[in-house]
Amino acid sequence: MKSQDIAVVGILLAVGAIVRYLSLVIPGPIVSNLVIAFYCLAVILVVPTFKEVIGIGVVAGIVCALLSHSIFPPANLISEPVGAVVCLLTFTAFKSRFSISPALATLAGTLASGTTFVIVAMVMIAPTILSKFATMGAFVAAVIPIVIGTAIANAIIAQILYMPASKVLARGRA
């Protein structure tokens, strides 16, 4: 990855972390995770290799785990690399077919990340979940709509930011 690409990824992850940190002041057990929107945008703009996208996901997972008040923050260390890989695979599959490929890739990446997070949390802390929810199904029913809502919001954000960001990057590379 070129140094300019590393800078783009770093800046977008930093912006995502700042927005995530600021969102923690909103009361409630669950807050939107815009780190995903920004790392997906970074993946879409840079189109890293498989190893590089895993690295982006790991860094995003660390950021999310540190800035989280979720039920099991370490799950981010698994869910964010999964989300980053799915975003890359989706974007590369659709980039030449659809003008909304950034939105599709971000939607898929966020859904993969959120679903992975839910599964890891269910496996790792089942007793804690069952102390707050009547059944695992109730936990899934409560959390999956939030994952879907976050995925839709992240897809819209990434699509809106893609054009101006890609133009700025094109100027810098010319």
N, C-alpha and C positions, 0 to 999 in steps of 0.2 A: 504494500500500500504506500502510495506517495505521501510525502509530508503534508501536502495540501489536503489530501483525503483524510489523514489523521486529524488535522485541524478541524475539518468539517464535522467529523464524527464527534470529536471532543466538544466542540461548541454546541452541537445539537444535544448531546448527552447532558451537558451542563445546563442548558436551557430547560430540558426536561426535568432535571434534578431540582432546579430552582422552583419551577412550577409545582412540582410534587411536594416540595418542602412547604411552600406557601399554602397548598391545599390541605395540609395537615391541621391548620387552624379551624377548618370547617368541622363542626361537631358531627359525630356519628361514627358508627363502626366501620363504614366503608367509604372510601373516596376514590374518585377516578384516578387512573394511573396514566398521566400524559407522558411519562418517560417512554412508554411503549410507542406512542405516536411519534416522538422525536427520534427514537432509535430506528424505527421503521423508515422515517424520512431519510435518515443518514444512510441506511442500507440501500434505499432506492436511488439516492443521489450518487453514491460511491460505487455501488454494485461490487462489493468485496468478494474475495474468494471464500470458500467454505470455512477454512480455518480462521480467516479474519472475521467472518460473521459470528462464529462461535465466540471469539474474543469480545466482540461488541456486545453480544448477549450476556457474557459473564460480567462485564463491567456494568451493564445495565442492571443485572441481577443483584450485584453488590450495592449499587445505588438504591435500588428498590428495597432491598432487605434492610439497609441502614435507615431509610426514610419511611418506614412502614409502621402502621399500627394494626396490621392485619392479624388474622388469627394465627398465622404461622409464617413469619417473615423469611426464614431460610428457604421456603419453597420457591422464592423468586430466583434463587441460584440455579434452579432447574428450569423453571417456566420461562424465564427471559431468553436464555439461549435457544430454547425450542421455538419461541415466538420469532426470534431473529432469523432462524433458519427457514421457517415457514414463509416469512415475509420475503426473503431472498428467492426462494424457489417459486413462489407465486408471481413475484415481479418478473423474474426472468422468463417464466412461462407465458406471461400475458403482455409484456411491455410493447411488443410490436403488433399486438392484436387490438388492444383497447386503449383509448386515451385516458380512461379511468383506472388504468393498471396500478397507479399509486394507491388509490382508495381500496381496490381489491386486495392488494398485497398487505396493506395495513389492517384491513378488516380480518383477513385470514391470519395474520401474525398475532393480532390481539386476541382473536378467538382461540388460537392454539395456546398462547401464553396463559390466558385465563382458565381454560379448561385444564391445562396441565397443572396450574396452581391448585385448582379445586381437587384434582385427583391426588396430588402429593399431600395436600393438607388432610384429605380424608384418610389416607394410608398412615400418615405419621402421627396424627393427633386425634384419632377417632374418639377416644374417651372425652376429650375436651369439647369436641363438636357435639357429642351426644349429651353433654351436660348443658348445652345451650339450645339445642334443637331436639325435637322429639325423636327424629329418625335421620339417617343420612340423606334420605330422599327429601326431607324438609330442608336440610342444609343446601342441597343441590338446587331445589326449587327456589330458595331465597337468593342464592348467589348467581346462578346462571343468567337471570335477567339483567343483573348488574354487569356481568361480563359482556352480554350482547349490547347493552346500551353504551358501554365504554367502547366497544369495538366500532359501533356506528359513529360515535363522536370522534374517535381517533381517525377513522377513515375519512371523514369530512375534513378534519384538520389537516391531515397529510395531503389530501388532494388540493386543498386551497393553498397550502404553503409550497407545494411542489413547483409550480410554474415560476414564481418569483425566485425561489431558491436555485432552481436549475439555470435561470437566466444569469443570476449573479455568479454562479460557478462557471458558466460558459464564458463570461466576460473575463474572469480570472485566468482561464486556461488559454485564451486567445492570444 
